[in-house]
C-alpha cells in the first residue's frame, strides 16, 4: 500500500513538505527559535509518524526531492540523513536512547553552516578559503551551539562534534563505544546522502554508485544495514531496465536488488501515458543500472505512480 487516492497523496506530500520547510526554518535561525532542542524532538517525532504511516512512500518522496533539486539543500539533506539513521537504528536493534541521539544529531549536525551549505549547493566554484575553514570547524561549532541552546544529551553533542573525525573509523563495530558506533553510522549516511544529491558544481551520483562508494570506505556492517533498509535502488530513484525501458523504483523488495518498479518510459524514449507496475523479483525485465536523477528529464506524475502500489 502506498496511497489510496489523490486526497491521501496531497496530504502526504504536504506533510513531508511542511516537515522539511519547518526544519529548514529552525536550522537557518536557531538562535531565534524558542526551545530549539524541544523543536528538534518534535520534528523527529513527526518524521517517525510519517515513516510509520508508509515508509516506501516516504522514501519515494524524499529521494525524489533530494536528488532532483539543490534548492533548500541543508534541510533536505538533514531530513534524508535522519530518516536513514532511523531505519538503520531499527535494523540494527539499537536501544531507543541511542536511536534518539543519532537521529537528532543527523538533523542538526551542520547547524553552524546551514546557510553556507545552501550557498555551496548552488555555487559552481570550489569553496573559498573562508568557506573551507567554516567547513573544517563546523562540527565542533555546531556541537557548541547545540549545548548553548539547551541540548543536554551528551551523546547527541558528541556525535555532532565528531561526525567528520577520522578517529572513529577504525576497529570492529561491535567493540566500539556506543557514541563511536553511532558516529560511524552518521558518517556513512552523511556521505551517501551527499553523493545522491545534486549541486550546481556537479550532478548527483546514481544510488548504486553512491552505495558502492560509501561501502568501500566504511563499515561493512553499517553498509549492509543501509542496503537492507533502502536497497541498492531506493524508492524514488530512476533505473534503466534490461529492456531499455525507463523505470522509477516504487517500493523495496524482499531482496536489496529486486524492488518493485513503475515502468514510466518505453525503450524508444517515450513517456508512457499510464505507468505500469513491475515486480523485478518475479519476472523479467530486471534492472540493468541505476540512473542519476540529473540524467532524466521526464516530468513524472507522482500521484499516478504511487497509486500503482495498490495493485
N, C-alpha and C positions, 0 to 999 in steps of 0.2 A: 504494500500500500504506500503510495506517495501522496497524491492529492486527489480528492473525490470530485471537486467541481471548481469553477472559476472563483467563487467566493472564498473557498478554502485556500486556493493558490494566492489570491491577492492578500489575504490575511497573513499567510506565512511569509510572503515576500515583504510585506510591510513590517512584520515583527523583526525579521533579520535586518532590514534596512534601518529601522529605528534603533535596534541594539547597536549596530555599527556606528550610526551617526551620534548617538548618545555617548558611546565610548570615545569617539573622536573629540567630542566637546570637552570631556573631563581630562583627557590626555593632553589636549592643547592648552588648557587653562587650569592646571592642577592647584595652583596656589589660591585661585578664586573659587574653587569648588568646596563647598561646605561638607565636612565629614567625608573627605576624599576616600579614605580606606573603606568606609561603610558603603560608599557608592560602588567601589570596585567589587565588593562582595555581592551587591545587588545585581550587577551586570553578570557576574559569574553565575548566580542562581538563575537568572533569566536565560542565559545560554544553555544551562543544563536542562531547563524545562523545554526549550526548543529542540534540543537534541533527543530528549526522551520522547518527544512527540513524533518525530520522524528523522532518524539520523541520516538516511540516504538523501532525503530532500534537503536537509540542512547542508550536507557536504556538497551536493549539487550546486546549490545557490552560492555557497561560499567559494568554491573553486571557480565557478563562472565569474564571480565578482573579482576574485584575487588575480585571475590570470588574464583578464580582458582589459583592465584599465589601471594606469598608475595613479589616478586621482584618489586622494584620501588613502595613500599607501599605508601610513603608520597605523591607523585604526584597523584597516583590513588585515594587515599583517599580524597585528596583535590578536585579533579575533581568530584568525586561522590557526595561529600557534596555540592559543588557549584551547580551541576545540580538539586539535590533535593531541595535546597533552592530556586533556580529559579522557579521550578514548584510549590512549596508551596506558594511562593510570589504571583504568578499568581492566584492560587486557592483562596487565602485569599484576593485578590484585593488590595494588598499593593501598595502605591504610588511608582512610578519609582525610586525616590531617595532612599527610604528605601530598595527597592529591590536591587539596585546597591550596597549600603553599605553592605547589608547582604551577597550577593554572593561574593563580593571581600574580605570580611572578611573570608568567608569559604575557599577561595583559599589560604589565607595567614596566617591562624590562628596559624599554627605550624612552622612558619618561623624560629624561634630560635632553633628548634630541628629537622629540616628536615633530616639531615644526621643521627642523632641518631635514629630517627623514623624508617628509613630504616634498621638500625642495629638491633633495637628491634624486627622488623618483622622477622628477620632471626636468632634470638637469642633464644636458648632453656632454658636458665637460667632466673631467675627472675631479674628485674632491679637491678643494683648495687646501693649502697648509692649515688654515684656520679650521676648516671643516674636518680635516684629518685628525687634528688634536681633539676636537669635540667628540669624534667617533671613538678615539682612544680612551677618553676619560668618562664616557657616558655611563658605563656600568656602575662605577663607584659613585658617581654623582647622582645617578637615579636612585641607588640604594639610600644615599644620604637624604635626598628629597623625600622619599617614602617614610623614612624614620621621622623626619621633621613634621610630616603631615599625619602622624599618629599610627603608622603601621608598627605593631608590637610583635609580630610574628618573625622571630629571628631567622627561621628557615627561608621565608619569603625574601627577607632582606639579603641573606647570604647568597641565595640563588641568583637574584638580580645582580649583585655585586660581582659575581664570579662567572656570569654567563658568556664571557669572552676569554676567560682564563684558560691557558693550556695545562694548568696544573691538575685539572680534573679529568684529563683524557685517558691516562694510562691505568692499567690494572683491571682485574676481574670485577665485573659489575656487582656480583654478589658479595664481594669483600669491601666494597666502597661504603662509606658512611651514607646515611640517608640523604643528606644535603648534596654530597658528591654525586650520588646516583641521580637525584632529581635535576641537578645542574647539567649532567651529561644528556639527560633526556631533552631538556630545553635547548641545549646547543644543537643537537641533531635536528630537532623540529624547526628551529630558527633557520638553519641552513637550508633545509628542504623547502620551507615556505618561501624563503627569499629567492630560491632558484626558479620556482614556477611563476613568480610574479614579474611582469614586465616593467622596465623603466625606459625612459626615452633614450638612454645611452645604450640599451641592449634589450633584445626580446627575451621574454621568459623562456626557460627550457621546457621541454616536454616533461610530463610527470615521471615517465620511465627514466629519462636521463637524470633527473633530479634525484630519484630514489637510488639509482646506482651510484651516483656521486657521493651522496651522504653515507650510504652503507659502506663504501670503500674507505671512508675517513673516520668512522666512529664505531661504536659498539655493535657487534653482530646481534646481540640480544635485543637491543633497542631497535635496531634496523628491522629485525624480523617482526617485532611487535608493531612497528609502524606499518609494515606491509600487510600484516594481518588485519589491521583496523581500517585501512583505506584501500589496500590493493595496489598493484603496480600502476593501475589506471583508475584513480578515484572517480566517484561520481562528479559529473561536470566537466571532465576532460575529454578532448577530442581524440578520436582514433581513426586510423586507416585500416580497413578490413582487407583480408586476403582477396576479396572480390573487387577491390579498388573502390568500394563504396565508402562514404564518409559516415562516421558514427559519433555519437556522444554517449559516454558512459552514464547510465541511468541509476544503477544500484549495484552494490557489491555482491559478489557471488560467494559460494562456499570456499572457493579457492581464489587466491590473490589474482591470478591471471585469467580468470573466467567470469567476468562480470556480465550483467545484463546491459545491453546496448540499445539505444534508439538509433536506427539507421535513418539518417536525415538527408543524405545526398547519394545520387546514383554514380556509377563508375565513370560516366562521361561528364561529371561535374555539375549536374543539375540538382537543385534542391527538390526534394520530394514534397508534393502537396500535403501528404499525410505521412509523417514518420511511422516506422513500424518497429515493434519490439522484437528483439532477437536475443535469445539466451545462448551465449557462446559456449556454455558448459554442455549444451545438449545437441548442438548442430553446427555445421559449417554455415557461413564463413567464420573464421577466427580472427582475432586482432593481429594484424601484421606489425603495427607500430603505433605508438602514441604520437600526437602532434602538439607542437606548441600552439597555444591559442592565437598568437600573433600571426601564424601562417594560415589561419582560417578566417575568411571574410564573410562567412554566412551569417545572416541575421535570423536567429532561431526564435521560434515561438515556444518559450519555456513552459508555458502552461500546457500547451498541446503535448509536449514531451513528457512532462511529469505525470500527466493523466494516463500515459501508457502503462504506468506501474500498476494500474488497476486490472490489467489484462492477466 
